[in-house]
Amino acid sequence: QASLRRNELGDRVVSVSIPIRHVQAVLGVLTIEAGDVDETLDAQRRALIPFALVAVAVTLLTSLLIHLFVARPILRLSAAADHVRMQRSRAISLPDLEDRKDEIGNLARSLETMTATLSDRMDAIEAFAADVSHEIKNPLTSIRSALETLDLIEEPQKKARLIAVVQADVRRLDRLITDISNASRLDAELSRDAPRPVDLSKLLGEIVTVYETTSKPGEAPVRLIDRLEPPAKGGRPRGVVVGRETPLGQVFRNLIDNARSFSPPGRPVAVFLERAEGEPLPIRVRVEDEGPGIPSENLETVFDRFYTSRPKGAKFGGNSGLGLSITRQIVEAHDGRVTAENRTDPEGEIVGARFTVALPEPR
């Protein structure tokens, strides 16, 4: 038992009584008393003061270091982000933070990369808007000139020829606006659609079937040549890629439409599906036509936005100049590659164009 009392001087006295036992028998009681409790408590409190001071000093030093090396850099990053938000700059650039090897450095590099990408995207949007304005003005100017001249012409043949020009420009303008709309929605569609397995044999078969059933007399027919081996029993088809079915379908429709627009009437457009074993991008889709081919200096620029240099003999106004640009953007979003080349005969003469889409296998 323990008890606390005060002696005649008013000091606290602590008593502790402990029984002395032998087996179950209590032989006696040992009572211990201490009268210097206050002095002992004061001494213990004084002994704790240095530890408390050291703890306060360590806390202050740690807070200072956290402020200098964590809080201030984050505040600088926040201020730089606000600076970008207020449009006083296009990207975050804090070299002293980007060189750090810790989490703050990773955050600074990520923010710089993100803002630089957004800045590039804004530049691309501005350039796209300027190109769109220029491309739309051309048919509008032609239509306005034709309409202003129409009332001055009395000969029926010339008037009919002028009306045909207006109709062609209207069709060109409609196709241009449609492709501009598709291009502007492309990023959103690619980010919204979740990649899933796509069987190219099935997809290309459905696309080619649509062309076969809707083809008009005089238009270039489309033929699918599937060179993939059939899958083993219960195995996965050899033409499967991981991607987004709708954008991939748009890729092949753009290439087929482009090939048909340059093909002579009645001459076929061939679509080949095959594999290139041992290549990093083994699944290949080739679209070949029998048109005038592509100028050798333009084999790469045909994928530029609003590319309008057409081979001799090609029908003007049938293409907006956006189809191949959209195609490359979609293919690269699927980690693939699209290239253009000319087909030649044994004598080296150009007999058509070939577009090849190379895509990776599912991992």
C-alpha positions as CSV (number, residue, x, y, z in Angstrom):
1,Q,0.0,0.0,0.0
2,A,1.1,3.6,-0.6
3,S,0.0,6.8,1.0
4,L,0.7,10.5,0.9
5,R,0.5,12.8,3.9
6,R,2.0,16.0,5.2
7,N,4.2,16.2,8.3
8,E,4.0,18.9,11.0
9,L,6.2,21.2,8.8
10,G,3.8,20.9,5.9
11,D,6.1,18.9,3.7
12,R,4.8,15.9,1.8
13,V,5.7,12.5,3.0
14,V,5.3,9.3,0.9
15,S,4.8,6.0,2.7
16,V,5.0,2.6,1.1
17,S,4.2,-0.6,3.0
18,I,5.3,-4.0,1.7
19,P,4.3,-7.3,3.3
20,I,7.0,-9.8,4.2
21,R,5.8,-13.3,3.3
22,H,7.0,-16.8,3.7
23,V,4.9,-18.9,1.4
24,Q,1.4,-17.9,2.4
25,A,2.2,-16.6,5.9
26,V,2.7,-12.9,6.5
27,L,5.7,-12.5,8.8
28,G,5.7,-8.8,9.0
29,V,5.4,-5.4,7.2
30,L,8.2,-3.2,5.9
31,T,7.3,0.5,5.7
32,I,9.5,3.0,4.0
33,E,8.9,6.7,4.2
34,A,10.5,9.6,2.3
35,G,10.1,13.2,3.2
36,D,12.2,14.9,0.4
37,V,9.6,14.4,-2.3
38,D,9.4,18.1,-3.3
39,E,13.2,18.4,-3.6
40,T,13.3,15.2,-5.7
41,L,10.6,16.5,-8.0
42,D,12.3,19.9,-8.4
43,A,15.6,18.1,-9.2
44,Q,14.0,16.0,-11.8
45,R,12.3,19.0,-13.4
46,R,15.7,20.8,-13.5
47,A,17.3,17.8,-15.1
48,L,14.7,17.8,-17.9
49,I,15.3,21.4,-18.8
50,P,18.4,20.7,-21.0
51,F,16.5,17.9,-22.9
52,A,13.6,20.3,-23.4
53,L,15.9,23.0,-24.8
54,V,17.6,20.5,-27.1
55,A,14.2,19.3,-28.3
56,V,13.1,22.9,-29.0
57,A,16.4,23.7,-30.8
58,V,16.1,20.5,-32.9
59,T,12.5,21.4,-33.8
60,L,13.4,24.9,-34.8
61,L,16.4,23.7,-36.9
62,T,14.3,21.1,-38.6
63,S,11.5,23.6,-39.3
64,L,14.1,26.0,-40.8
65,L,15.6,23.2,-43.0
66,I,12.1,22.1,-44.1
67,H,11.3,25.7,-44.9
68,L,14.5,26.3,-46.9
69,F,14.7,23.0,-48.8
70,V,11.0,22.0,-49.1
71,A,8.5,24.8,-48.4
72,R,10.3,27.6,-50.3
73,P,10.9,25.5,-53.4
74,I,7.3,24.4,-53.5
75,L,6.2,28.1,-53.0
76,R,8.5,29.0,-55.9
77,L,6.9,26.3,-58.1
78,S,3.4,27.5,-57.0
79,A,4.4,31.1,-57.9
80,A,5.8,29.9,-61.3
81,A,2.5,28.0,-62.0
82,D,0.5,31.1,-61.1
83,H,2.7,33.1,-63.5
84,V,1.9,30.6,-66.3
85,R,-1.8,30.7,-65.4
86,M,-1.8,34.5,-65.6
87,Q,-0.2,34.2,-69.1
88,R,2.9,36.1,-68.3
89,S,4.9,33.1,-69.5
90,R,4.4,29.9,-71.5
91,A,6.4,27.5,-69.4
92,I,8.0,26.9,-66.0
93,S,11.8,27.1,-65.9
94,L,13.6,26.8,-62.6
95,P,17.0,25.3,-63.4
96,D,18.3,25.3,-59.8
97,L,15.3,23.1,-58.8
98,E,15.4,20.9,-61.8
99,D,19.0,19.9,-61.0
100,R,18.0,18.5,-57.6
101,K,17.9,14.7,-57.4
102,D,15.1,14.5,-54.8
103,E,11.3,14.6,-55.1
104,I,11.3,18.4,-55.4
105,G,13.6,18.0,-58.5
106,N,11.3,15.4,-60.0
107,L,8.3,17.7,-59.4
108,A,10.0,20.6,-61.0
109,R,11.1,18.6,-64.0
110,S,7.6,17.2,-64.4
111,L,6.0,20.6,-64.2
112,E,8.5,22.0,-66.7
113,T,7.8,19.1,-69.1
114,M,4.1,19.5,-68.7
115,T,4.1,23.3,-69.3
116,A,6.5,23.0,-72.2
117,T,4.1,20.4,-73.8
118,L,1.1,22.7,-73.2
119,S,3.1,25.5,-74.7
120,D,3.9,23.4,-77.8
121,R,0.2,22.4,-78.0
122,M,-0.8,26.1,-77.9
123,D,1.6,27.0,-80.6
124,A,0.3,24.1,-82.7
125,I,-3.3,25.3,-82.1
126,E,-2.4,28.8,-83.2
127,A,-0.6,27.6,-86.3
128,F,-3.6,25.3,-87.0
129,A,-6.0,28.2,-86.7
130,A,-3.9,30.3,-89.1
131,D,-3.7,27.5,-91.6
132,V,-7.4,26.8,-91.3
133,S,-8.2,30.5,-92.0
134,H,-5.9,30.5,-95.0
135,E,-7.3,27.3,-96.4
136,I,-11.0,28.3,-96.0
137,K,-10.4,31.7,-97.6
138,N,-9.3,30.1,-100.9
139,P,-12.6,28.4,-101.8
140,L,-14.6,31.2,-100.3
141,T,-12.8,33.7,-102.5
142,S,-13.3,31.5,-105.5
143,I,-17.0,31.2,-104.8
144,R,-17.4,34.9,-104.3
145,S,-15.7,35.7,-107.5
146,A,-17.8,33.2,-109.4
147,L,-21.0,34.5,-108.0
148,E,-20.0,38.1,-108.8
149,T,-19.3,37.1,-112.4
150,L,-22.3,34.9,-112.8
151,D,-24.8,37.8,-113.5
152,L,-22.5,39.2,-116.1
153,I,-22.4,36.0,-118.2
154,E,-25.2,35.4,-120.7
155,E,-23.9,32.3,-122.6
156,P,-25.5,29.2,-121.1
157,Q,-22.4,27.0,-121.5
158,K,-20.1,29.5,-119.7
159,K,-22.7,30.0,-117.0
160,A,-23.0,26.2,-116.5
161,R,-19.2,25.9,-116.3
162,L,-19.1,28.7,-113.7
163,I,-21.8,27.0,-111.7
164,A,-19.8,23.7,-111.8
165,V,-16.8,25.6,-110.4
166,V,-18.9,26.9,-107.5
167,Q,-20.3,23.4,-106.8
168,A,-16.7,22.0,-106.8
169,D,-15.6,24.7,-104.4
170,V,-18.6,24.0,-102.1
171,R,-17.7,20.3,-102.1
172,R,-14.1,21.2,-101.3
173,L,-15.2,23.5,-98.5
174,D,-17.5,20.9,-97.0
175,R,-14.7,18.2,-97.1
176,L,-12.3,20.7,-95.6
177,I,-14.6,21.7,-92.7
178,T,-15.3,18.0,-92.0
179,D,-11.6,17.1,-91.8
180,I,-10.9,20.2,-89.7
181,S,-13.7,19.0,-87.3
182,N,-12.2,15.5,-87.2
183,A,-8.7,16.9,-86.5
184,S,-9.9,19.2,-83.7
185,R,-11.6,16.2,-82.0
186,L,-8.8,13.8,-82.5
187,D,-6.9,14.4,-79.2
188,A,-10.1,14.2,-77.1
189,E,-11.1,10.9,-78.8
190,L,-7.7,9.4,-78.3
191,S,-7.6,10.3,-74.6
192,R,-11.2,9.2,-74.0
193,D,-11.1,5.8,-75.7
194,A,-9.4,3.0,-73.7
195,P,-7.0,0.8,-75.7
196,R,-8.3,-2.7,-76.3
197,P,-7.3,-5.6,-78.6
198,V,-8.3,-4.9,-82.2
199,D,-8.3,-7.6,-84.9
200,L,-7.0,-5.9,-88.0
201,S,-8.2,-8.8,-90.3
202,K,-11.7,-8.3,-89.1
203,L,-11.5,-4.4,-89.1
204,L,-10.0,-4.2,-92.6
205,G,-12.5,-6.8,-93.9
206,E,-15.4,-4.7,-92.6
207,I,-14.0,-1.5,-94.1
208,V,-13.3,-3.1,-97.5
209,T,-16.8,-4.6,-97.6
210,V,-18.3,-1.1,-97.1
211,Y,-16.3,0.2,-100.1
212,E,-17.3,-2.8,-102.2
213,T,-21.0,-2.4,-101.5
214,T,-21.0,1.4,-102.0
215,S,-18.7,1.7,-104.9
216,K,-20.1,3.5,-108.0
217,P,-19.3,2.8,-111.6
218,G,-15.9,4.3,-112.6
219,E,-14.6,4.5,-109.0
220,A,-11.5,2.5,-108.0
221,P,-12.4,-0.8,-106.4
222,V,-10.8,-1.8,-103.2
223,R,-9.3,-5.3,-102.6
224,L,-8.1,-6.8,-99.3
225,I,-5.2,-9.3,-99.5
226,D,-4.8,-10.9,-96.1
227,R,-1.4,-12.7,-95.9
228,L,-1.6,-13.6,-92.2
229,E,-1.5,-17.2,-91.3
230,P,-4.7,-18.5,-89.6
231,P,-4.3,-18.8,-85.8
232,A,-3.6,-22.1,-84.1
233,K,-6.7,-23.8,-82.6
234,G,-7.6,-21.7,-79.5
235,G,-4.8,-19.2,-80.2
236,R,-4.9,-15.5,-80.7
237,P,-5.2,-14.1,-84.2
238,R,-1.9,-12.9,-85.6
239,G,-3.2,-9.6,-86.7
240,V,-4.3,-8.3,-83.3
241,V,-3.0,-4.9,-82.0
242,V,-3.8,-3.0,-78.9
243,G,-5.4,0.3,-79.8
244,R,-8.6,2.2,-80.4
245,E,-10.8,0.7,-83.1
246,T,-12.5,3.9,-84.3
247,P,-9.3,6.0,-84.8
248,L,-7.5,3.0,-86.5
249,G,-10.5,2.6,-88.8
250,Q,-10.1,6.3,-89.7
251,V,-6.4,5.7,-90.5
252,F,-7.2,3.0,-93.1
253,R,-10.2,4.9,-94.5
254,N,-8.1,8.0,-95.0
255,L,-5.4,6.0,-96.8
256,I,-7.9,4.2,-99.0
257,D,-9.7,7.4,-99.8
258,N,-6.4,9.1,-100.6
259,A,-5.4,6.2,-102.9
260,R,-8.8,6.1,-104.7
261,S,-8.6,9.9,-105.3
262,F,-5.4,9.4,-107.3
263,S,-6.3,6.1,-109.0
264,P,-7.4,6.0,-112.6
265,P,-11.1,5.0,-113.1
266,G,-11.6,1.3,-112.6
267,R,-8.0,0.6,-111.4
268,P,-8.0,-1.3,-108.1
269,V,-6.6,-0.1,-104.8
270,A,-5.0,-3.0,-102.9
271,V,-4.9,-3.3,-99.2
272,F,-2.3,-5.8,-97.8
273,L,-2.2,-7.2,-94.3
274,E,1.0,-9.0,-93.4
275,R,3.7,-9.6,-90.8
276,A,7.4,-8.7,-90.9
277,E,8.9,-11.3,-88.5
278,G,11.8,-10.1,-86.4
279,E,10.9,-6.4,-86.8
280,P,10.1,-4.2,-83.8
281,L,6.8,-3.2,-85.6
282,P,5.9,-6.5,-87.2
283,I,2.2,-6.0,-88.1
284,R,2.1,-4.2,-91.5
285,V,-0.8,-2.7,-93.5
286,R,0.0,-1.6,-97.0
287,V,-2.3,0.5,-99.3
288,E,-1.2,0.5,-102.9
289,D,-2.7,2.4,-105.9
290,E,-2.0,2.7,-109.6
291,G,-2.0,6.5,-109.7
292,P,0.7,9.0,-110.7
293,G,2.8,8.4,-107.6
294,I,4.3,11.0,-105.3
295,P,7.1,13.4,-106.2
296,S,10.3,12.1,-104.6
297,E,10.9,15.3,-102.7
298,N,7.5,15.1,-101.1
299,L,7.5,11.6,-99.7
300,E,7.7,13.0,-96.2
301,T,5.9,16.4,-96.7
302,V,2.7,14.6,-97.8
303,F,2.0,14.1,-94.1
304,D,2.2,17.8,-93.4
305,R,-1.0,19.6,-92.5
306,F,-2.7,21.1,-95.6
307,Y,-0.2,19.6,-98.0
308,T,-1.6,20.6,-101.4
309,S,1.1,19.8,-104.0
310,R,-0.6,17.3,-106.2
311,P,1.0,15.1,-108.9
312,K,0.2,16.0,-112.5
313,G,-3.2,14.7,-113.6
314,A,-4.6,14.4,-110.1
315,K,-8.1,15.9,-109.5
316,F,-7.9,19.2,-107.7
317,G,-10.1,19.8,-104.7
318,G,-10.8,16.2,-103.8
319,N,-8.5,16.3,-100.8
320,S,-8.4,18.7,-97.9
321,G,-4.7,18.2,-97.1
322,L,-5.6,17.0,-93.6
323,G,-6.2,13.3,-94.1
324,L,-2.6,12.1,-94.1
325,S,-1.7,14.4,-91.3
326,I,-4.5,12.9,-89.1
327,T,-3.3,9.4,-90.2
328,R,0.2,10.0,-88.9
329,Q,-1.0,11.5,-85.7
330,I,-3.2,8.5,-84.9
331,V,-0.6,6.0,-85.9
332,E,2.1,7.6,-83.7
333,A,-0.4,7.7,-80.8
334,H,-0.4,3.9,-81.2
335,D,3.4,3.7,-81.1
336,G,3.5,2.9,-84.8
337,R,4.9,4.4,-88.0
338,V,3.5,5.4,-91.3
339,T,5.6,5.9,-94.4
340,A,5.1,6.7,-98.1
341,E,7.0,5.5,-101.1
342,N,6.5,5.1,-104.9
343,R,5.9,1.7,-106.6
344,T,8.1,1.1,-109.7
345,D,8.2,-1.4,-112.5
346,P,11.3,-3.3,-113.6
347,E,12.3,-0.4,-115.8
348,G,12.2,2.0,-112.8
349,E,9.1,3.8,-114.0
350,I,6.6,4.9,-111.2
351,V,3.4,2.9,-111.4
352,G,1.7,4.1,-108.2
353,A,2.1,5.0,-104.6
354,R,2.4,2.8,-101.5
355,F,1.6,3.8,-97.9
356,T,2.7,1.4,-95.1
357,V,1.4,1.4,-91.6
358,A,3.6,-0.5,-89.1
359,L,2.2,-1.3,-85.7
360,P,3.6,-3.2,-82.6
361,E,2.3,-6.5,-81.3
362,P,0.5,-6.7,-78.0
363,R,2.9,-7.2,-75.1
